[in-house]
Amino acid sequence: QVHAHIITTGRNHHLPLLTKLATSAICSGAILYAQKLFLCAPTVDGFLLSSLITAASKFHFPLQTVLFYRHMLARNISPTNYTYTSVIKACAQLQDPRTGRVVHCHVLTNGFSLDQFVQAALVSFYSKIRELKFARKMFDEMPQKSIVSWNSMISGYEQNGFADEAIMLFAKMRELGVQFDSATLVSVLSACADTGALELGSWVHDYVKSSPISLDVVLGTALIN
């Protein structure tokens, strides 16, 4: 109805309105409709494509995220750090090492290699495609490590069968005084279950009881396991 109103009022060339409509469609799961809106747009700018890429990645449409990114490149539109973060996340979801490495090259070429959000996304990407040595190298070289990058590296170790390394990295995290969250503890508890580290698992349980961290279903299940 909104789209029909835009057309009947002669505002179908108004790019901000089309951008809002297309991103709203993605948020509601109508990715094919969003693609049609994009293809019918009389002109395309960086804001439209960046918005579509970010929304598609956020709402778990990784294939469309990569496709919108390719449209961006074809139009010689410069990506932002948020664009790269979204596309790298999509490559990780797709388990697509080739495209992910190409995007990493674009990151280096365009001067975003030191952006902490992009770096965290790359650590997560290389962890998920099981290139843990490279992921750790990137992690160690980060001048500023966000909680997302710590969590990505710890979960990468745990999910790929390197529970001892996950526990050692968590120990380093505590030693440096880095504040962890529930996502950190879920990975650590899984590593404890894998290695039989009852003492550390009990410490995490006591910490959760005395901390402001919310005991949600995921964390509760990890504690039970």
DAHUKA-V985596 format. One record per run of one state. SS is the DSSP state (2 for helix, 1 for strand, 0 for the rest). FROM is the first residue (numbers start at 1). TO is the last residue. If there is no record, write none. Layout:
# DAHUKA-V985596
[[SS;FROM;TO] [SS;FROM;TO]]
This chain:
# DAHUKA-V985596
[[0;1;1] [2;2;8] [0;9;14] [2;15;27] [0;28;30] [2;31;40] [0;41;45] [2;46;58] [0;59;61] [2;62;74] [0;75;80] [2;81;94] [0;95;96] [2;97;109] [0;110;115] [2;116;128] [0;129;131] [2;132;141] [0;142;146] [2;147;159] [0;160;162] [2;163;175] [0;176;181] [2;182;195] [0;196;197] [2;198;210] [0;211;216] [2;217;224] [0;225;225]]
